Amino acid sequence: MAVRSFDVRDVRSAPARPIDSPLSRRARRRRRQRLSVLGATLVGVPFVVALVALGVAH
């Protein structure tokens, strides 16, 4: 489902035009890859920190 935001400041303007243009397929793929790398990093960092802490404590 596509959700678009419209500029509604001037109600006298004829048709409402979208503020943001839809992303291309390449841009969506790049965004999805970037978010997946960020998510994997955020999930993996605590495990690495725990391994380092166990190594130092041992």
N, C-alpha and C positions, 0 to 999 in steps of 0.2 A: 504494500500500500504506500503510495507516494504522498508525502506531506510537504506542502510548499507554503512559504510565508509570502504574504502580499503586502504591498505598500498601500496603507489605507489612510495616510495622513491627509491627502486632498481628495475629498469625496466627489469633487466636480470633474476629476479626470475621467475620461471615457472608460476604457477597460482597465481592470486591475492587472498590473503586470507583476510577474514573480520577481522577488528581490534577488534570489540566488538561482543560478542556472543548474540544471541537473548535471551530475558528474558523469564523465565519460566512463566507458568500461575500464579503460586503463587506470583512470584515477581511482575508481572503486577498488580495483585489484590492488593497487599500491596501498590504499588506506587499509584494506583488510590484512595485507601482509605486514604492514607496520604495526597494526594493533595486535596481531598474533605474536610478533616478536616481542612487543612490549609486555603482553600477558605472560608469555613463557619466561621472560626475564623476571617479572615480578613474582612469579611462582617459584622460580629456581633460586633466587637470591637467598631466601631464608634457609634453604637446605645447604647451600654452600657455606653460609655463615655458621650454621650448626656444625658442619664437618670441621671447619677451622677451629671453632671453639672446643670441640672434642679433641682435636689434635693438640691444641695448646694445653688443655687440661690433663691430657694423658702424659 
